[in-house]
Amino acid sequence: MDTRMLQPTEPLNLADSLREFHTETGRSLLDLVDESPVLLIFLRHFSCAFCAMALDRVSQVRSQIEARGARPVFVHLGTPQRAKPYFDYYNLSDVERIGNPEATLYQLPFFALSRTNPFLHFLNPTVWKGWLKGAMFKYGIGMIKEDAEQMPGVFFLKERKVVRAFRHRTIADEPDYLKLVGAG
């Protein structure tokens, strides 16, 4: 076996990496970033109350995000069929989204979203506080069908660069989407 094929000969390039990922409508992530700034929102799994809260919050501030010239794009760990009802429910049917069940986009060095044991969330006071503040009651929880170990994050991409990043330390962290696009 030729070991040269196993080792990259040059550092990873964000644009080359973005070119490899396509939305459910077939558009490359690089094309979207070249058209306008992108707020790239990585979700955990669809049974997560905090992911439902993220969909709800982005839906509420979407017009403000877009007024600043950015577009929200979601990355999820499910299939398009699994994702559709969630995006429909939060009036986000027409946003671009990328199904990435293998979490390869999550693991790119530019994003480097961590993985954690899902049972550790039950030991975290911040998560309990988020659940008790209403996340669990308003958004519910369900049977996990995607990867519960994958952590979420949000990245503002502009001119083929990561301009701002929010990597969740806990599943209950609440990113300021408007601040990430430079509006706060």
Secondary structure, DSSP 8 states (H G I E B T S, - for coil): --GGGTS-SS---HHHHHHT-B-TTS-BHHHHHHHS-EEEEE---TT-HHHHHHHHHHHHHHHHHHHTT-EEEEEESS-HHHHHHHHHHTT-TTSEEEE-TT-TTTTSTTT---B--GGGGGG-HHHHHHIIIIIHHHH------S-TTB--EEEEEETTEEEEEEE-SSTT----HHHHTT--
